[in-house]
């Protein structure tokens, strides 16, 4: 059976960025957008252009340079918002206007103070206006899961008739249960005439910890777009986490016959970059990209891992881009290789900053021959203080055997914990015997 293709709609820069402590400026959003492009997401929701000058500028800047994915701009269901969004998207190669309007009675009564009939007309008019500007129009009935079902079906039908190409069903308040949310998607598919012409999307919040489960249930029921964020950031408890959705499909194709175009090896670098930019750490036990996601501390687990990583691992660290901790840099490594390694660890430096690290790196490499990730992290910390240290440095992984799983070579000994104990300061570091093992990857780095 051919797996169904799921559109990954990333809203890290919009819904994610709205969450406390996660705001980003324009250059930071642009950096993230480049990384999301490398990750292979299908849609980047770049911001909410009417919300602020900064949001407008970010959407405009991203639309101008990121050419492959669709770039979406959010708008409330009113003319000024839609026109502003369209203005910001002018340079996009594949623009999308994303219009939303709350539809639940509680929102209509207390927030919008409009009747259901007014809501229906406003949604229809807004989609018509957006469609007159842009071919690709998404509509979201905000708080859909607490909206009266019959009314929700009317709204969806109205916006489909008005030209929406994607209908997104948000569980705005994270209230739904997986089976219930799947049934809702199913009902919409069965009862709305013309729905087969549009893509149904799921947008789930994590207030009950069910955002990913609800999204997967929606996909099983026929949704073909999932809205999600890196590290699951977003309003309150966050959005569905992109990395979890992607890896569910990758690890369980037997039960979950869907595919995405996401390059899973980019998941860890993009997660690290986001943490570094926002300063918001990833919880250590976070699935897929948390510091402990591939750590095996218990003796019996370590023993099993050494015999065969599959005893306790359902995916390799490398498959999600957790760098191989045994990968070493030596004094022959160039500045470019060093920079690449820093990037793999989630750091990006200006030229001058990199120069400074490079000078110290050369001195260190001369002394200890092979510079491993944890040495490099120490160097970065020494050079640039705590400022740029991402919260989940890979050297913190308690066991490097995890990082080597699937690499097809010997497992190294447990790496030094970080920060390094005094006797292992970079200046006096003993040579790790495993560092003598050269690998293809190492040669690659040396050759850059
Ligand atoms: Zn949301």
Boltz pocket constraint, residues with backbone or C-beta under 6 A from the ligand:
constraints:
  - pocket:
      binder: B
      contacts: [[A, 15], [A, 170], [A, 172], [A, 203], [A, 205], [A, 234], [A, 235], [A, 239]]
      max_distance: 6.0
